[in-house]
């Protein structure tokens, strides 16, 4: 697997895809030649398409075409694009209000506010550690918390197997530093 040639954040993205939490992927490629063919051979269940060194992955061609079209359109499509990439609607709506050009500032603000090691901590996403692949609309966004929780649980279930083994332990070790991420405590939060 050409992990060395992919951005670190792609580890989180691919694991979310494999866990069935993220329906489709979009990854910017710095080294398209090293990544495209190996990935195409590996991900037989998905269409892997390279358009101008941006990789689009979906389980059918129609969705790939839609992703490419929206991504290359000059009109804003935050909600539709976010929905195709599996982001909660509330978070896509927030990004629409903030505007494409201010996303980085919003991301920085979010990282200042969010508690370290909590489920929505995306401060190390660019280093391959995170439980979601979007900037949530708030530090207690419930759909984001559910996604993060579902992913964390699927990672914990796979401990000992080869699934996600490249990055699983790093992510589990990081998030297990927060005692509130212990499974029974999380269950309590979601049962309220
Ligand atoms: Zn949200």
Boltz pocket constraint, residues with backbone or C-beta under 6 A from the ligand:
constraints:
  - pocket:
      binder: B
      contacts: [[A, 88], [A, 89], [A, 90], [A, 91], [A, 92], [A, 136], [A, 137], [A, 138], [A, 141], [A, 142], [A, 143], [A, 144]]
      max_distance: 6.0
